[in-house]
């Protein structure tokens, strides 16, 4: 694998690093400490980042975007996350869905939604999947159980669909202008056969944003509740085929199907980089028992493990990005997501240990740890691991292994 960067890749990395150092890091702790979860958001930061291309980075150049490759995406996300992980996610959340508009939506949908997205620095995107009574079961639903998965109902009336139900913990939920919304269009079958995806603007009649959830970490990142009360969505906003929404991306050869895993692993890498820098700075400038921390064996061992895990994650992330840029699929990106979940939490916890109790909040060590805990819940972590396991081996092999009583 060639690990050298092109001039364009290095330029994007340096631009993201400069923005993180000058714009994100100075406001990161301040925004995190605002008690009102709605108040943590800062439109000025989003506008500045958008003007630099961080919101529209993956849209093809033919549309007026920047068309950056996967290696560049990983570099940018990691650099932004060093400054603030939640702000980095606010930008990269738009990458996922702008990619899908360009890849899967009709020309009419692209004109109505992709062009305004490119033109407006405050145009953010979100995805409404999770529901109060349907969290991870829509990711790994029983094949023939119509009761599992989404319960948001969509019924067709002429050229419109009427949506009723609620979604929760929705990414960019209080700030996005457009959502990809998963709904049940045939309640008599499983969501694999009875689910449909819609493009739903925030100003749709019958759609309300009610609550922004108050989280321990990623406080800048707006996760909100969406209520649909006879929300009227035109049939022209159906993405793909009716009753085919959960199949989207299955034939995507551009790598969009793996982006979520790479995105989150790269973000975790940025958090780990920030935690390593924080721990090293504290170890070099602080003393305990009259001796500099950096000279104490216990601290040295912890620093060593932090850097070792971070570099292992970096290698994993960059290998996946490099392979997917070359249409090579030898490494499962889901495993990198799983690995990043474990690494980001251990590294940020070690940073807490090195700081001790007195300087946690002032240094931001506590924020890094709280942000790291978010990975436990991202993409339904335990379900994600089961999904990856099923991709690694046929279902019959897993069943045989379990029935044999083996526990390894």
C-alpha positions in Angstrom: 0.0 0.0 0.0 1.4 3.4 -1.0 0.9 5.7 2.0 2.2 8.9 0.4 -0.3 11.7 -0.1 -0.9 13.7 -3.2 -0.6 17.5 -3.2 -4.4 17.7 -3.2 -4.8 15.3 -0.3 -2.2 17.2 1.7 -3.8 20.5 1.0 -7.2 19.3 2.2 -5.5 17.9 5.4 -3.8 21.1 6.1 -6.9 23.2 5.5 -8.9 21.0 7.9 -6.1 21.1 10.5 -5.9 24.9 10.3 -9.7 25.2 10.6 -9.7 22.9 13.6 -7.0 24.8 15.4 -8.3 28.3 14.7 -12.0 27.9 14.7 -13.1 24.6 16.4 -10.7 24.2 19.3 -11.2 27.7 20.7 -15.0 27.2 21.0 -15.2 23.5 21.7 -15.3 23.5 25.5 -17.4 26.7 25.5 -20.1 25.1 23.4 -19.9 21.8 25.3 -20.7 23.6 28.6 -23.9 25.3 27.5 -26.7 23.7 29.4 -29.4 24.1 26.8 -28.8 21.3 24.1 -30.2 23.6 21.4 -27.9 26.4 22.5 -24.7 24.3 21.9 -25.0 24.7 18.2 -23.2 27.6 16.4 -24.2 28.5 12.9 -21.1 30.8 12.4 -18.8 27.7 12.7 -21.0 25.9 10.1 -20.9 28.8 7.7 -17.2 29.2 7.9 -16.6 25.5 7.4 -19.0 25.3 4.5 -17.2 28.1 2.7 -14.0 26.0 2.9 -15.8 23.0 1.4 -16.3 20.8 4.5 -20.0 20.5 4.0 -20.0 19.7 0.3 -16.7 17.9 0.1 -17.9 14.6 -1.4 -20.3 15.9 -4.1 -19.0 15.4 -7.5 -17.1 18.3 -9.2 -19.6 18.0 -12.1 -22.3 19.2 -9.7 -20.2 21.9 -8.2 -18.8 20.0 -5.3 -15.3 18.9 -4.6 -15.4 15.2 -5.3 -12.7 14.2 -2.7 -11.7 10.6 -2.5 -11.9 8.3 0.5 -8.4 8.9 1.7 -9.0 12.6 1.7 -12.3 12.1 3.5 -10.6 10.2 6.2 -7.9 12.8 6.6 -10.4 15.7 6.8 -12.6 14.0 9.3 -9.7 13.1 11.6 -8.3 16.6 11.5 -11.7 18.2 12.2 -12.4 15.8 15.0 -9.1 16.8 16.7 -10.7 20.2 17.1 -14.2 18.9 18.0 -15.6 15.5 17.2 -19.2 16.6 17.2 -18.7 19.5 14.8 -16.8 17.2 12.5 -19.8 14.8 12.5 -22.2 17.6 11.7 -20.2 18.2 8.5 -19.7 14.6 7.6 -23.3 13.7 8.2 -24.0 15.8 5.1 -21.5 13.8 3.1 -23.4 10.6 3.5 -26.7 11.9 2.3 -25.5 14.3 -0.4 -23.7 11.3 -1.9 -27.0 9.4 -1.9 -28.9 12.2 -3.6 -26.3 12.3 -6.3 -26.1 8.6 -6.7 -29.6 7.2 -6.2 -32.1 10.1 -6.6 -33.9 11.0 -9.8 -32.8 14.0 -11.9 -35.8 15.9 -10.7 -34.9 15.2 -7.0 -31.3 16.2 -7.7 -32.4 19.6 -9.1 -34.8 20.2 -6.3 -32.5 19.2 -3.4 -28.9 18.8 -4.4 -28.6 22.2 -6.1 -30.0 24.1 -3.1 -27.8 22.1 -0.8 -24.7 23.1 -2.8 -25.8 26.8 -2.8 -26.7 27.3 0.8 -24.0 27.3 3.6 -26.7 26.5 6.2 -28.3 23.6 4.3 -27.7 20.5 6.4 -28.9 17.0 5.9 -30.1 14.3 8.2 -31.6 10.7 8.2 -34.7 9.8 10.2 -34.5 6.1 11.0 -34.5 5.4 14.8 -37.8 5.4 16.6 -38.8 5.2 20.3 -39.8 1.5 19.9 -37.5 0.7 17.0 -33.9 1.2 17.7 -31.5 -1.4 16.3 -34.0 -4.0 15.2 -34.4 -2.3 11.8 -30.6 -3.0 11.2 -30.9 -6.7 11.8 -34.6 -7.5 11.5 -36.1 -11.0 11.6 -36.7 -12.0 8.1 -40.5 -12.6 8.4 -41.6 -10.5 11.4 -43.8 -7.6 10.3 -43.8 -6.2 13.9 -40.1 -5.4 14.0 -38.5 -2.3 12.6 -40.0 1.1 11.8 -43.5 2.0 12.8 -43.8 5.3 11.1 -46.7 4.7 8.7 -46.9 6.1 5.2 -50.2 5.7 3.3 -50.7 6.8 -0.3 -53.5 9.2 -1.2 -53.3 10.1 -4.8 -50.0 11.8 -5.6 -49.2 12.2 -1.9 -48.1 10.0 1.0 -49.4 10.7 4.5 -46.9 10.1 7.2 -47.8 9.5 10.8 -45.5 8.6 13.7 -42.3 9.7 15.4 -38.6 9.5 15.1 -36.0 10.1 17.8 -32.3 10.8 18.2 -32.2 12.0 14.6 -28.9 13.4 13.4 -29.0 17.1 12.7 -32.6 16.8 13.7 -33.1 20.4 14.8 -31.0 22.1 12.2 -31.2 20.1 8.9 -33.3 21.3 6.0 -33.8 17.9 4.4 -34.2 14.4 5.8 -34.1 10.9 4.4 -37.0 9.3 6.2 -37.6 5.6 6.5 -41.3 4.6 6.8 -43.5 1.5 6.7 -45.6 1.4 3.5 -46.8 -2.2 3.9 -47.4 -3.2 7.5 -48.2 -6.8 6.6 -44.7 -7.8 5.7 -41.2 -7.3 7.1 -39.5 -4.0 6.6 -37.2 -5.6 4.0 -40.3 -5.9 1.8 -42.5 -3.2 3.2 -40.2 -0.2 3.9 -39.9 2.9 1.7 -37.6 5.9 1.9 -38.7 9.5 1.4 -37.1 12.9 1.0 -38.8 15.1 3.5 -37.9 18.8 3.8 -38.2 20.3 7.3 -40.9 22.7 6.2 -43.2 19.9 5.2 -46.8 20.5 6.5 -47.4 18.1 9.5 -43.7 17.7 10.4 -42.6 19.1 13.8 -39.3 19.3 15.6 -40.1 18.9 19.2 -37.2 18.0 21.4 -33.4 18.2 21.2 -31.9 15.4 23.4 -29.4 16.4 26.1 -26.5 14.1 25.7 -23.3 13.6 27.8 -21.1 13.8 24.8 -21.2 15.2 21.3 -23.3 18.0 22.7 -22.8 20.3 19.6 -24.3 17.6 17.4 -28.0 18.0 17.3 -30.0 14.8 17.9 -33.7 15.6 17.9 -37.2 14.2 17.9 -39.3 14.5 14.8 -43.1 14.2 15.0 -45.1 13.4 11.8 -48.8 14.2 12.1 -50.5 13.7 8.7 -47.3 15.0 7.1 -48.0 15.3 3.4 -45.1 14.2 1.2 -45.4 14.1 -2.7 -44.9 10.8 -4.4 -42.2 12.5 -6.4 -40.1 12.4 -3.2 -39.9 8.6 -3.0 -36.3 7.4 -3.1 -36.0 4.4 -5.3 -38.9 2.0 -5.4 -41.9 1.8 -3.1 -41.3 -0.9 -0.6 -37.6 -1.0 -1.5 -36.2 1.6 0.8 -34.2 -0.8 3.0 -32.4 -2.1 0.0 -30.8 1.2 -1.0 -27.1 1.1 -1.5 -27.0 -2.7 -2.0 -25.8 -2.2 -5.6 -23.7 0.8 -4.9 -20.2 0.2 -6.4 -18.9 3.6 -5.5 -18.3 2.8 -1.8 -21.1 4.7 -0.4 -22.3 1.6 1.4 -19.2 1.6 3.6 -18.9 5.3 4.2 -20.6 5.3 7.5 -18.1 2.9 9.0 -15.1 4.8 7.6 -16.6 8.1 8.7 -17.0 7.1 12.3 -13.6 5.3 12.5 -11.9 8.3 11.1 -13.7 10.6 13.6 -12.6 8.3 16.5 -9.0 8.6 15.2 -9.2 12.4 15.5 -10.5 12.1 19.1 -7.6 9.7 19.9 -5.1 12.1 18.4 -6.5 14.9 20.6 -6.4 12.7 23.7 -2.8 11.7 23.0 -1.8 15.3 22.6 -3.7 16.3 25.8 -2.0 13.5 27.8 1.5 14.3 26.5 1.1 18.0 27.2 -0.1 17.3 30.8 2.7 14.7 31.4 5.4 17.2 30.3 4.1 20.1 32.3 2.9 18.5 35.6 4.5 16.9 38.6 3.5 14.4 41.2 5.6 13.6 44.3 8.1 16.2 43.1 8.8 14.3 39.9 7.6 15.2 36.4 4.8 12.9 35.2 6.7 12.1 32.0 9.5 10.6 34.0 7.3 8.2 35.9 7.1 4.7 34.6 3.4 4.3 35.2 2.7 7.4 33.0 5.1 6.2 30.3 3.3 2.9 30.0 -0.1 4.6 29.7 1.2 7.0 27.1 2.8 4.1 25.2 -0.5 2.3 25.0 -2.4 5.4 23.9 -0.1 6.0 21.0 0.1 2.4 20.1 -3.6 2.0 19.8 -4.0 5.3 18.0 -1.4 4.4 15.4 -3.0 0.9 14.9 -6.4 2.6 14.3 -4.8 5.1 11.9 -3.3 2.2 9.8 -6.7 0.5 9.7 -8.6 3.6 8.7 -6.1 4.6 6.0 -5.9 1.1 4.6 -9.7 0.9 4.2 -9.8 4.3 2.5 -6.9 3.5 0.2 -8.4 0.1 -0.8 -11.9 1.6 -1.5 -10.4 4.3 -3.7 -9.0 1.5 -5.8 -12.3 -0.6 -5.8 -10.5 -3.2 -3.6 -12.7 -4.8 -0.9 -10.2 -7.0 0.9 -10.8 -5.3 4.3 -14.2 -5.2 6.0 -14.8 -1.5 7.1 -17.3 -2.7 9.7 -14.3 -4.2 11.6 -12.6 -0.8 11.7 -15.8 0.7 13.1 -15.8 -2.0 15.8 -12.1 -1.5 16.6 -12.5 2.3 16.7 -15.3 1.9 19.3 -12.9 0.0 21.6 -9.9 2.2 20.9 -11.5 5.6 21.3 -12.9 4.7 24.7 -9.7 3.1 26.1 -7.5 6.0 24.8 -9.7 8.7 26.2 -10.0 6.8 29.5 -6.2 6.6 29.8 -6.0 10.4 29.2 -8.4 10.8 32.1 -6.1 8.6 34.3 -3.1 10.6 33.4 -4.7 13.9 34.2 -6.1 12.8 37.6 -9.0 14.7 39.1 -7.9 18.3 39.3 -7.6 19.4 35.7 -10.1 17.2 33.9 -12.6 19.9 32.9 -10.0 22.7 32.3 -8.0 20.5 30.0 -11.0 19.0 28.1 -10.0 15.5 29.1 -13.5 14.9 30.4 -15.1 16.1 27.2 -12.9 13.7 25.1 -14.0 10.8 27.3 -17.7 11.8 27.1 -17.4 12.1 23.3 -15.7 8.7 23.2 -18.6 7.0 25.0 -20.9 8.0 22.1 -19.3 5.2 20.0 -20.9 2.6 22.3 -24.3 3.6 20.8 -23.4 4.6 17.2 -24.9 2.5 14.5 -26.3 0.1 17.2 -22.8 -1.1 18.2 -23.6 -4.6 19.4 -25.9 -5.2 16.4 -23.2 -3.8 14.1 -20.8 -6.4 15.4 -23.3 -9.2 14.7 -23.9 -7.9 11.2 -20.2 -7.9 10.5 -19.9 -11.4 11.9 -22.6 -12.6 9.5 -20.7 -11.0 6.6 -17.5 -12.8 7.6 -19.0 -16.3 7.6 -22.2 -17.8 6.1 -25.1 -18.1 8.5 -24.9 -21.9 8.4 -21.3 -21.7 9.6 -22.2 -19.5 12.6 -25.2 -21.7 13.5 -23.0 -24.8 13.4 -20.4 -23.1 15.5 -22.9 -22.1 18.1 -24.6 -25.4 18.2 -21.3 -27.1 18.9 -21.1 -25.4 22.2 -17.8 -23.6 21.4 -17.3 -20.4 23.4 -14.2 -19.0 21.7 
